[in-house]
């Protein structure tokens, strides 16, 4: 049997770091290295913040999903060195060494451990590639911690513009750690960086030893031998090379702890240090610093070549400037948004007139009076409604968005809008489903289910129902455009955005368990292939046939039978508290509101029928038109959407979505009605 061409195998790397075995990754770097920018690029919707014990130095922590592995990422305060640290900076070193379990020499310190979590499994040092030599001094010090380590060679775009050509492979070999070029501001290399961090832990790969120069090591040999004492090692729990360097540099903190806990050994240690210093041409601390600076400079010269500045250029460069730049990226997102709107209001509208509109016209002459005929006509209406969803709105939009995904553009948009979606309790990956919702909420919710899980899937699905689909947008443009003008149309759409933003904040609190951050990959640009486009479009739309069709046809039959048996007056009477008392609308609009759950565009046709005229302005004033449009905009979208929600988020949350949308529709439209009536009254 031939394998399915689109199936891909994902290698399973073990052990898996999940649940209680999740990794802890510490981001370390000098000021202005881009460390916090990197943290924000992968952070979750809920970041845990705090201060290291006894300091005012803040840290951030969040969960992050890295493929099948999970990790907690800690953004530590910036640090210049590991030697001669003031108290606030020293606590950062203490966390890197001991985490939340202080060694015997530090248990007496007030304030407890530096942070309420265990030490890191791996350190990611974020390095400014434009100032590599200065950052490499800190790299040499961090290599003495004895933990797996990865170098994020950040701001590589700026380095190229300055003519700095860095050999990543050479630097990796010399340091013995993975080195990953990144541009954190634009998302480049981030996925590779965190994958390398996970693999470094699996391989238990620590940096190559980076000892001081030979003449210094020889002079420090007696001191190193004296410190190689089991009691000292147990008391400090510090890698031996680091402890030797701290005492050789006369670090105040380590000398104080040695004086307090090993007073009988300190005189001999100071004597050995003094002897080493006398054998060197300058004070030992200065000699160590100069040696570290020399070794960093040597590394820099070995891996860096200064040449002509890279001026950029090429279509890939300019597309990245458009889609990934912190400011211009929003403009690029708006360009894609405009393309989606064009498809919805131009291409899809034309396809609608060529397909479902013609089918409706052909079927309009058949008006059966028997019960069997009414049922048959209802089935036909349901199938026509299915065609009206799939052909004009679903297929073109899904094709467009699949093409944008496979070309790599949607990944870039997701990266840029990620921080904005965090305010809604979501990730930028839901940008595609939200855009898809402008055409039809049905495939949008299916798409959201494919890229989210847990609370994020629920929140995304609930919010997508408030995205005005093409049917609702058509009603808004038809009525508001004619009777309320451009300002009325703008007001309704802006109010929709405000409601979605507010609901996102409320739902994020209702579902407080935040999901992990996502390490978003920025793939290379690629030209989509036709077979892949058609296959992925089919995979994303096939649920409509199995899920939506039965409910769409069944709902059409139920509503048709209600009308056939003269239940119109009953429906209008039942809806009177909503339509007339609260919304201030004619009682006759109860039936159009109910039938709107089948397809929203039916509401407009039935409004004409219920009012007996196509000139709605003769029957409703501007306040009533605005109220009616707002109610239809936020009112539960349609039975097709409900069917998809049953599958994706379950019956409980689907029913909650119904009550939420009805409640929001009643609240917003009713309150706006009262406000507008007040304005209307005082303007008379």
C-alpha positions as CSV (number, residue, x, y, z in Angstrom):
1,X,0.0,0.0,0.0
2,X,1.4,3.4,-1.0
3,X,1.9,5.7,2.0
4,X,-0.1,8.9,2.2
5,X,2.1,11.6,0.6
6,X,1.3,14.3,3.2
7,X,1.9,12.2,6.3
8,X,5.1,13.1,8.2
9,X,6.9,11.1,10.8
10,X,8.1,13.0,13.9
11,X,11.0,11.3,15.7
12,X,10.4,10.7,19.3
13,X,13.4,11.8,21.4
14,X,13.7,10.4,24.9
15,X,13.6,11.0,27.7
16,X,10.6,13.3,27.3
17,X,10.6,16.3,29.5
18,X,7.0,16.7,30.5
19,X,4.9,17.1,33.7
20,X,7.1,16.8,36.7
21,X,10.1,16.1,34.5
22,X,9.8,19.4,32.6
23,X,13.0,21.3,32.1
24,X,14.0,24.6,33.7
25,X,15.8,27.0,31.3
26,X,17.5,30.1,32.6
27,X,18.1,33.1,30.3
28,X,21.3,34.8,31.2
29,X,22.9,37.8,29.6
30,X,24.4,41.2,29.8
31,X,22.3,44.4,29.6
32,X,20.8,45.1,26.1
33,X,21.6,41.6,24.8
34,X,18.0,41.0,23.8
35,X,17.4,38.5,26.6
36,X,14.0,40.0,27.6
37,X,13.0,40.3,24.0
38,X,13.7,36.5,23.6
39,X,11.6,35.8,26.7
40,X,8.7,37.8,25.5
41,X,8.8,36.0,22.1
42,X,8.2,32.6,23.7
43,X,6.3,33.6,26.9
44,X,2.9,32.3,27.7
45,X,-0.3,34.3,28.2
46,X,0.4,34.3,32.0
47,X,3.9,35.3,33.2
48,X,4.8,34.7,36.8
49,X,6.9,37.6,38.1
50,X,8.7,38.2,41.3
51,X,11.9,39.6,42.9
52,X,15.0,37.6,43.8
53,X,15.1,37.2,47.6
54,X,16.3,40.3,49.4
55,X,16.7,42.4,46.2
56,X,14.7,44.6,43.9
57,X,15.8,42.6,40.8
58,X,12.8,41.2,39.0
59,X,12.6,37.9,37.2
60,X,9.9,36.5,34.9
61,X,8.9,32.8,34.6
62,X,6.5,31.0,32.3
63,X,5.8,27.6,30.8
64,X,6.9,26.9,27.2
65,X,6.1,24.1,24.9
66,X,9.1,22.9,22.8
67,X,7.8,20.3,20.4
68,X,6.7,17.4,22.6
69,X,8.8,18.7,25.6
70,X,7.8,21.2,28.2
71,X,10.0,23.7,30.1
72,X,9.8,26.6,32.5
73,X,11.8,29.5,31.2
74,X,13.2,32.1,33.7
75,X,14.2,35.5,32.5
76,X,16.9,36.4,35.1
77,X,18.1,40.0,35.7
78,X,21.0,41.1,33.6
79,X,24.5,40.4,34.9
80,X,28.0,41.5,33.8
81,X,30.2,39.0,35.6
82,X,30.3,36.2,38.2
83,X,33.1,37.9,40.2
84,X,33.0,40.6,42.8
85,X,29.2,40.9,42.7
86,X,27.2,43.3,44.8
87,X,24.3,41.7,46.7
88,X,21.6,42.2,44.1
89,X,23.7,40.7,41.3
90,X,25.1,38.0,43.6
91,X,21.6,36.5,44.1
92,X,21.5,35.8,40.4
93,X,24.6,33.7,40.7
94,X,23.3,32.0,43.8
95,X,20.2,30.9,41.9
96,X,22.3,29.6,39.0
97,X,24.3,27.6,41.5
98,X,21.8,26.4,44.1
99,X,18.2,27.3,43.0
100,X,15.8,27.0,45.9
101,X,18.2,24.7,48.0
102,X,20.8,26.8,49.7
103,X,24.1,25.1,50.6
104,X,25.2,24.8,54.2
105,X,27.4,27.9,53.9
106,X,24.3,30.0,53.0
107,X,21.5,28.6,55.2
108,X,22.1,31.4,57.7
109,X,21.3,34.1,55.2
110,X,18.1,36.0,55.8
111,X,15.3,35.9,53.1
112,X,15.7,32.2,52.2
113,X,16.7,30.9,48.8
114,X,17.0,33.4,45.9
115,X,14.0,32.1,44.0
116,X,11.1,29.6,44.7
117,X,12.2,27.1,42.1
118,X,15.0,24.6,41.5
119,X,18.2,25.5,39.6
120,X,18.2,25.5,35.8
121,X,18.8,22.3,33.8
122,X,20.3,24.4,31.1
123,X,21.5,27.9,30.6
124,X,20.9,30.0,27.5
125,X,23.3,32.9,27.4
126,X,22.0,35.6,25.1
127,X,24.9,37.4,23.4
128,X,24.9,40.6,21.4
129,X,26.7,39.6,18.2
130,X,27.7,43.2,17.6
131,X,29.7,43.2,20.9
132,X,30.8,39.6,20.9
133,X,34.2,40.1,22.5
134,X,32.7,41.8,25.6
135,X,30.1,39.0,26.0
136,X,32.5,36.2,25.6
137,X,34.2,37.2,28.9
138,X,30.9,36.3,30.7
139,X,30.7,33.1,28.5
140,X,34.1,32.0,29.9
141,X,32.8,32.5,33.5
142,X,29.5,30.7,32.9
143,X,31.3,27.7,31.5
144,X,32.7,27.1,35.0
145,X,29.2,26.5,36.4
146,X,29.2,22.9,35.1
147,X,25.7,23.0,33.6
148,X,24.6,22.4,30.0
149,X,24.7,25.6,28.1
150,X,23.6,27.1,24.8
151,X,24.7,30.4,23.2
152,X,22.1,32.6,21.5
153,X,24.1,34.6,19.1
154,X,21.5,37.4,18.9
155,X,21.2,40.5,16.7
156,X,22.9,38.7,13.8
157,X,21.2,41.0,11.4
158,X,22.8,44.1,13.0
159,X,26.2,42.3,13.0
160,X,26.0,41.6,9.3
161,X,25.1,45.2,8.7
162,X,28.3,46.2,10.5
163,X,30.4,43.9,8.4
164,X,31.0,41.3,11.2
165,X,31.0,37.8,9.8
166,X,31.0,35.3,12.7
167,X,31.8,31.6,12.1
168,X,29.2,29.9,14.2
169,X,30.7,26.4,13.7
170,X,34.2,27.6,14.9
171,X,32.8,29.2,18.0
172,X,30.8,26.1,18.8
173,X,33.9,23.9,18.5
174,X,36.0,26.2,20.6
175,X,33.5,26.6,23.4
176,X,32.0,23.1,23.2
177,X,28.5,24.4,23.4
178,X,25.7,24.8,20.8
179,X,25.7,28.2,19.2
180,X,22.5,29.3,17.5
181,X,22.3,32.6,15.4
182,X,19.1,34.5,16.3
183,X,17.3,37.7,15.7
184,X,15.0,37.6,18.7
185,X,13.2,40.8,17.6
186,X,12.0,39.1,14.4
187,X,11.7,35.5,15.6
188,X,14.6,34.1,13.6
189,X,16.4,31.1,15.1
190,X,14.3,30.9,18.3
191,X,12.8,27.5,17.6
192,X,16.3,26.1,16.8
193,X,17.7,27.7,20.0
194,X,15.2,26.0,22.3
195,X,15.5,22.7,20.5
196,X,19.2,22.9,21.0
197,X,18.7,23.6,24.7
198,X,16.6,20.5,25.1
199,X,19.1,18.4,23.2
200,X,21.9,19.7,25.3
201,X,20.2,18.4,28.4
202,X,19.5,15.1,26.8
203,X,23.2,14.8,25.9
204,X,24.3,16.1,29.3
205,X,26.7,18.2,27.3
206,X,28.5,20.8,29.4
207,X,30.9,23.4,28.0
208,X,34.5,22.4,27.4
209,X,36.9,23.4,30.2
210,X,38.0,27.0,29.8
211,X,40.9,27.2,32.2
212,X,43.1,30.3,32.7
213,X,46.4,30.6,30.9
214,X,49.0,28.0,31.8
215,X,51.2,30.3,33.9
216,X,48.2,31.3,36.1
217,X,47.0,27.7,36.5
218,X,50.5,26.6,37.6
219,X,50.7,29.3,40.2
220,X,47.2,28.5,41.5
221,X,47.8,24.7,41.7
222,X,48.6,24.7,45.5
223,X,45.5,26.8,46.2
224,X,43.4,24.5,44.0
225,X,44.8,21.4,45.9
226,X,44.0,22.9,49.3
227,X,40.4,23.7,48.2
228,X,39.9,20.2,47.0
229,X,38.6,19.2,50.4
230,X,35.5,17.1,50.9
231,X,34.1,19.3,53.7
232,X,34.6,22.5,51.6
233,X,33.0,20.9,48.6
234,X,30.0,19.7,50.6
235,X,29.6,23.1,52.3
236,X,29.8,25.3,49.2
237,X,28.3,22.9,46.5
238,X,30.2,24.9,43.9
239,X,32.1,23.5,40.9
240,X,35.7,23.3,41.9
241,X,37.1,25.5,39.1
242,X,34.7,28.3,39.9
243,X,35.5,28.1,43.7
244,X,39.2,28.4,42.9
245,X,38.7,31.4,40.7
246,X,36.4,33.1,43.2
247,X,39.0,32.8,46.0
248,X,41.9,33.6,43.7
249,X,40.1,36.8,42.7
250,X,39.5,37.6,46.5
251,X,35.7,37.6,46.0
252,X,34.2,39.2,49.1
253,X,31.3,36.9,49.5
254,X,33.3,33.7,49.2
255,X,36.0,34.9,51.5
256,X,33.4,35.9,54.1
257,X,31.7,32.5,54.0
258,X,35.1,30.8,54.2
259,X,36.1,32.9,57.2
260,X,32.8,32.1,58.9
261,X,32.6,28.4,58.2
262,X,36.3,27.3,57.9
263,X,38.3,29.8,60.0
264,X,41.0,27.2,60.7
265,X,41.6,26.8,56.9
266,X,41.4,30.4,55.9
267,X,44.9,31.6,56.9
268,X,46.5,28.8,54.9
269,X,44.3,29.6,51.9
270,X,45.2,33.3,52.1
271,X,48.9,32.3,52.3
272,X,48.7,30.2,49.2
273,X,46.9,32.9,47.4
274,X,49.6,35.4,48.4
275,X,52.3,33.2,47.2
276,X,50.6,32.8,43.8
277,X,50.2,36.6,43.6
278,X,53.9,37.2,44.4
279,X,54.9,35.0,41.5
280,X,52.9,37.0,39.0
281,X,53.7,40.5,37.5
282,X,50.6,42.2,39.0
283,X,47.9,41.7,41.6
284,X,46.2,38.3,41.1
285,X,42.7,39.8,40.7
286,X,44.0,42.0,37.9
287,X,45.9,39.2,36.3
288,X,42.8,37.0,36.2
289,X,40.7,39.8,34.7
290,X,43.4,40.6,32.1
291,X,43.8,36.9,31.2
292,X,40.0,36.4,30.8
293,X,39.9,39.5,28.6
294,X,42.8,38.2,26.5
295,X,41.2,34.7,26.1
296,X,37.9,36.3,25.1
297,X,39.7,38.5,22.6
298,X,41.5,35.5,21.2
299,X,38.2,33.7,20.8
300,X,36.7,36.7,19.0
301,X,39.6,37.0,16.6
302,X,39.4,33.2,15.8
303,X,35.7,33.3,14.9
304,X,35.2,36.8,13.5
305,X,36.1,38.4,10.2
306,X,35.5,42.0,9.5
307,X,34.4,42.7,5.9
308,X,32.0,44.7,3.8
309,X,28.7,45.5,5.6
310,X,25.8,43.4,4.5
311,X,23.4,45.8,2.9
312,X,20.5,43.5,2.8
313,X,18.3,43.3,-0.3
314,X,16.4,40.6,-2.1
315,X,12.7,39.9,-1.8
316,X,13.1,37.6,1.2
317,X,14.8,40.4,3.1
318,X,12.2,42.9,2.3
319,X,9.3,40.5,3.1
320,X,10.8,39.9,6.5
321,X,11.1,43.6,7.0
322,X,7.4,43.9,6.2
323,X,6.1,41.0,8.2
324,X,8.5,40.6,11.1
325,X,9.6,44.2,12.0
326,X,8.1,45.2,15.3
327,X,6.3,48.2,13.7
328,X,6.1,47.4,10.0
329,X,5.0,43.9,10.9
330,X,1.6,45.3,11.9
331,X,1.3,46.9,8.5
332,X,2.1,43.6,6.9
333,X,-0.6,41.9,9.0
334,X,-3.1,44.6,7.8
335,X,-2.2,43.9,4.2
336,X,-3.1,40.2,4.7
337,X,-6.2,41.3,6.6
338,X,-7.2,43.4,3.6
339,X,-6.6,40.5,1.3
340,X,-9.0,38.4,3.4
341,X,-11.6,41.1,3.3
342,X,-11.2,41.3,-0.5
343,X,-11.8,37.6,-0.8
344,X,-14.8,37.9,1.5
345,X,-16.5,40.9,0.0
346,X,-15.5,40.6,-3.6
347,X,-14.6,37.0,-4.6
348,X,-16.9,35.3,-2.2
349,X,-19.8,37.6,-2.9
350,X,-19.4,37.0,-6.6
351,X,-19.2,33.2,-6.0
352,X,-22.3,33.5,-3.8
353,X,-24.3,35.2,-6.6
354,X,-23.2,32.5,-9.0
355,X,-24.0,29.5,-6.8
356,X,-26.3,29.6,-3.8
357,X,-28.1,32.8,-4.9
358,X,-29.0,31.2,-8.2
359,X,-30.1,28.0,-6.4
360,X,-32.3,30.1,-4.1
361,X,-33.9,31.8,-7.1
362,X,-34.5,28.5,-8.8
363,X,-36.1,27.0,-5.7
364,X,-38.2,30.1,-4.9
365,X,-40.9,29.1,-7.4
366,X,-41.5,25.9,-5.4
367,X,-43.8,26.8,-2.5
368,X,-45.4,23.4,-1.4
369,X,-48.4,23.4,0.9
370,X,-48.4,19.8,2.1
371,X,-46.4,18.7,5.1
372,X,-44.3,16.4,3.0
373,X,-43.6,19.1,0.5
374,X,-42.7,21.5,3.3
375,X,-40.2,19.0,4.7
376,X,-38.7,18.4,1.2
377,X,-38.4,22.1,0.6
378,X,-36.7,22.5,4.0
379,X,-34.2,19.8,3.2
380,X,-33.5,21.6,-0.1
381,X,-33.1,24.9,1.7
382,X,-30.7,23.2,4.2
383,X,-28.6,21.8,1.3
384,X,-28.6,25.2,-0.5
385,X,-27.5,26.8,2.8
386,X,-24.6,24.2,2.9
387,X,-23.6,25.2,-0.6
388,X,-23.8,28.8,0.4
389,X,-21.4,28.2,3.3
390,X,-18.9,26.0,1.6
391,X,-18.5,27.2,-2.0
392,X,-18.4,31.0,-1.7
393,X,-16.9,31.5,1.8
394,X,-15.2,28.4,3.1
395,X,-13.2,27.1,0.2
396,X,-11.7,30.4,-1.1
397,X,-10.8,31.6,2.3
398,X,-9.3,28.3,3.4
399,X,-7.4,28.1,0.1
400,X,-6.0,31.6,0.7
401,X,-5.0,31.0,4.3
402,X,-3.4,27.6,3.5
403,X,-1.4,29.2,0.8
404,X,-0.3,31.9,3.2
405,X,0.7,29.3,5.8
406,X,2.6,27.1,3.4
407,X,4.4,30.2,2.0
408,X,5.6,31.0,5.5
409,X,3.7,34.3,5.7
410,X,1.2,33.3,8.3
411,X,3.9,32.1,10.7
412,X,5.4,35.6,10.6
413,X,2.0,37.3,11.2
414,X,1.4,34.9,14.2
415,X,4.8,36.0,15.6
416,X,4.1,39.7,15.3
417,X,0.6,39.6,16.7
418,X,1.4,37.1,19.5
419,X,1.8,39.8,22.1
420,X,-1.5,41.4,21.2
421,X,-3.3,38.1,21.4
422,X,-1.8,37.5,24.9
423,X,-4.2,40.2,26.1
424,X,-7.0,37.9,25.1
425,X,-5.4,34.9,26.8
426,X,-4.3,33.4,23.5
427,X,-1.3,33.0,21.3
428,X,-0.6,34.5,17.9
429,X,-1.2,31.1,16.3
430,X,-4.9,31.8,16.4
431,X,-4.5,34.7,14.0
432,X,-5.4,32.4,11.1
433,X,-8.6,31.1,12.6
434,X,-9.7,34.7,13.5
435,X,-9.1,35.8,9.9
436,X,-10.9,32.8,8.7
437,X,-13.9,33.8,10.9
438,X,-14.4,36.9,8.8
439,X,-15.6,34.5,6.1
440,X,-17.3,31.8,8.2
441,X,-17.1,30.9,11.8
442,X,-17.4,27.2,11.0
443,X,-14.0,26.6,9.5
444,X,-12.5,29.2,11.8
445,X,-13.4,27.1,14.9
446,X,-12.1,24.0,13.3
447,X,-8.9,25.7,12.5
448,X,-8.6,27.0,16.1
449,X,-9.0,23.5,17.3
450,X,-6.1,22.3,15.2
451,X,-3.6,24.9,16.6
452,X,-4.8,25.0,20.2
453,X,-5.8,22.8,23.1
454,X,-7.3,23.0,26.6
455,X,-8.3,26.5,27.8
456,X,-6.9,28.2,24.7
457,X,-9.1,26.1,22.4
458,X,-12.2,27.0,24.5
459,X,-11.4,30.8,24.7
460,X,-10.5,30.9,21.0
461,X,-13.7,29.1,20.0
462,X,-15.9,31.3,22.2
463,X,-14.3,34.5,20.9
464,X,-14.5,33.5,17.2
465,X,-18.3,33.3,17.5
466,X,-18.2,37.1,17.9
467,X,-16.1,37.7,14.8
468,X,-18.6,39.1,12.2
469,X,-18.7,36.5,9.5
470,X,-19.5,37.4,5.9
471,X,-23.3,36.9,6.4
472,X,-23.4,39.2,9.4
473,X,-21.1,41.7,7.7
474,X,-23.4,41.6,4.6
475,X,-26.4,42.6,6.8
476,X,-24.4,45.3,8.5
477,X,-23.3,46.8,5.2
478,X,-26.7,46.5,3.6
479,X,-28.7,48.1,6.4
480,X,-26.2,50.3,8.3
481,X,-24.6,51.4,5.0
482,X,-28.0,52.6,3.7
483,X,-29.7,54.0,6.8
484,X,-26.8,54.8,9.2
485,X,-24.1,55.8,6.9
486,X,-20.4,55.0,7.0
487,X,-20.1,56.2,10.6
488,X,-22.8,53.6,11.7
489,X,-20.9,50.8,9.9
490,X,-17.6,51.9,11.5
491,X,-19.2,52.1,14.9
492,X,-20.7,48.5,14.7
493,X,-17.4,47.0,13.7
494,X,-15.4,48.9,16.2
495,X,-17.8,47.9,19.0
496,X,-17.3,44.3,17.9
497,X,-13.6,44.6,18.4
498,X,-14.0,46.2,21.8
499,X,-16.4,43.5,22.9
500,X,-14.0,40.7,21.7
501,X,-11.1,42.4,23.6
502,X,-13.2,42.7,26.8
503,X,-14.5,39.2,26.6
504,X,-11.0,37.9,26.1
505,X,-9.9,39.5,29.3
506,X,-13.0,38.1,31.2
507,X,-12.6,34.6,29.7
508,X,-8.9,34.6,30.6
509,X,-9.9,35.1,34.2
510,X,-12.7,32.5,34.0
511,X,-10.1,29.9,32.7
512,X,-7.1,30.9,34.8
513,X,-4.9,27.9,34.1
514,X,-2.7,29.4,31.4
515,X,-1.3,27.2,28.7
516,X,2.4,27.1,27.9
517,X,4.1,29.6,25.6
518,X,4.8,28.6,22.1
519,X,8.2,28.5,20.5
520,X,7.1,29.7,17.1
521,X,9.1,28.6,14.1
522,X,9.8,31.1,11.4
523,X,10.2,28.8,8.3
524,X,11.8,29.8,5.0
525,X,9.6,31.2,2.3
526,X,8.3,28.6,0.0
527,X,6.0,28.4,-3.0
528,X,2.9,26.3,-2.2
529,X,2.1,23.3,-4.4
530,X,-1.3,22.6,-5.8
531,X,-1.6,19.1,-4.4
532,X,-0.7,20.3,-0.9
533,X,-3.1,23.2,-1.2
534,X,-6.0,21.0,-2.2
535,X,-5.2,18.3,0.3
536,X,-5.0,20.7,3.3
537,X,-8.1,22.6,2.2
538,X,-10.0,19.3,2.1
539,X,-8.7,18.3,5.5
540,X,-9.9,21.6,7.0
541,X,-13.4,21.6,5.4
542,X,-14.4,17.9,5.4
543,X,-16.0,18.2,8.9
544,X,-18.7,20.4,7.3
545,X,-20.1,17.4,5.5
546,X,-20.2,15.1,8.5
547,X,-21.0,17.6,11.3
548,X,-22.8,20.6,9.9
549,X,-24.9,19.0,7.2
550,X,-27.2,17.0,9.5
551,X,-27.8,19.9,11.9
552,X,-28.3,22.4,9.1
553,X,-30.8,20.3,7.3
554,X,-32.5,19.2,10.5
555,X,-32.7,22.8,11.8
556,X,-34.2,23.9,8.5
557,X,-36.9,21.2,8.7
558,X,-37.8,22.1,12.3
559,X,-38.1,25.8,11.6
560,X,-40.1,25.1,8.4
561,X,-42.6,22.9,10.3
562,X,-43.0,25.6,12.9
563,X,-43.9,28.1,10.2
564,X,-46.1,25.5,8.3
565,X,-48.3,24.8,11.4
566,X,-48.8,28.5,12.0
567,X,-46.5,28.9,15.0
568,X,-45.4,32.4,13.8
569,X,-47.6,34.2,16.2
570,X,-46.6,31.9,19.0
571,X,-42.9,32.6,18.2
572,X,-43.4,36.3,18.1
573,X,-45.3,36.2,21.4
574,X,-42.6,34.2,23.1
575,X,-39.9,36.6,21.8
576,X,-41.9,39.7,22.8
577,X,-39.9,40.3,26.1
578,X,-36.8,40.4,24.0
579,X,-37.9,42.1,20.8
580,X,-40.3,44.7,22.1
581,X,-39.8,45.2,25.8
582,X,-36.0,45.1,25.9
583,X,-34.9,45.9,22.3
584,X,-37.7,48.3,21.5
585,X,-38.4,46.5,18.1
586,X,-41.6,45.5,16.5
587,X,-43.1,42.2,17.8
588,X,-43.1,40.8,14.2
589,X,-39.3,40.6,14.3
590,X,-39.3,37.6,16.6
591,X,-39.5,35.1,13.7
592,X,-36.5,36.6,11.8
593,X,-34.4,36.5,15.0
594,X,-35.2,32.9,15.6
595,X,-34.7,31.9,11.9
596,X,-31.3,33.7,12.1
597,X,-29.8,30.7,13.9
598,X,-30.1,28.8,10.6
599,X,-28.3,31.3,8.5
600,X,-27.9,35.0,9.3
601,X,-28.6,36.2,5.8
602,X,-32.1,34.6,6.2
603,X,-32.8,37.2,8.9
604,X,-32.6,40.1,6.4
605,X,-35.0,38.4,4.0
606,X,-37.4,37.6,6.8
607,X,-37.2,41.1,8.1
608,X,-38.5,42.4,4.8
609,X,-41.3,39.8,4.9
610,X,-42.2,40.5,8.5
611,X,-42.4,44.3,8.0
612,X,-44.1,43.9,4.6
613,X,-41.6,46.3,2.8
614,X,-38.1,46.5,1.5
615,X,-37.9,50.1,2.9
616,X,-37.0,49.3,6.5
617,X,-36.4,52.9,7.2
618,X,-40.1,53.5,6.9
619,X,-40.9,51.1,9.7
620,X,-37.8,51.5,12.0
621,X,-36.0,54.6,13.1
622,X,-32.2,54.8,13.3
623,X,-32.1,53.8,16.9
624,X,-34.1,50.6,16.2
625,X,-32.0,49.8,13.1
626,X,-28.8,50.1,15.2
627,X,-30.2,48.0,18.0
628,X,-31.4,45.3,15.6
629,X,-28.0,45.1,13.9
630,X,-26.1,45.0,17.1
631,X,-28.3,42.2,18.4
632,X,-27.8,40.2,15.2
633,X,-24.0,40.8,15.3
634,X,-23.5,39.4,18.8
635,X,-26.4,36.9,18.8
636,X,-25.4,33.3,18.5
637,X,-24.0,33.0,14.9
638,X,-25.8,29.9,13.5
639,X,-26.6,26.2,14.0
640,X,-23.6,25.2,11.9
641,X,-21.2,26.9,14.2
642,X,-22.9,25.2,17.2
643,X,-22.4,21.9,15.5
644,X,-18.7,22.4,15.1
645,X,-18.4,23.6,18.7
646,X,-20.0,20.4,20.0
647,X,-17.2,18.5,18.5
648,X,-14.3,20.8,19.3
649,X,-15.0,22.0,22.8
650,X,-17.8,19.7,24.0
651,X,-21.4,20.1,24.9
652,X,-20.9,22.0,28.2
653,X,-18.8,24.7,26.6
654,X,-20.9,24.9,23.4
655,X,-24.0,25.5,25.5
656,X,-22.0,28.1,27.5
657,X,-21.1,29.8,24.2
658,X,-24.8,30.0,23.3
659,X,-25.7,31.6,26.7
660,X,-22.7,33.9,26.4
661,X,-23.5,35.1,22.9
662,X,-27.2,35.6,23.7
663,X,-26.3,37.4,27.0
664,X,-23.8,39.7,25.3
665,X,-26.2,40.4,22.5
666,X,-29.0,41.4,24.9
667,X,-26.7,43.4,27.1
668,X,-24.9,45.4,24.5
669,X,-27.8,46.0,22.1
670,X,-30.1,46.9,25.0
671,X,-27.7,49.2,26.7
672,X,-26.8,50.9,23.4
673,X,-30.6,51.3,22.7
674,X,-31.1,53.1,26.0
675,X,-28.1,55.3,25.4
676,X,-29.2,56.2,21.9
677,X,-32.8,56.9,23.0
678,X,-31.4,59.2,25.6
679,X,-29.4,61.0,23.0
680,X,-32.4,61.1,20.7
681,X,-34.6,62.5,23.5
682,X,-32.3,65.3,24.5
683,X,-31.5,66.3,20.9
684,X,-35.2,67.0,20.3
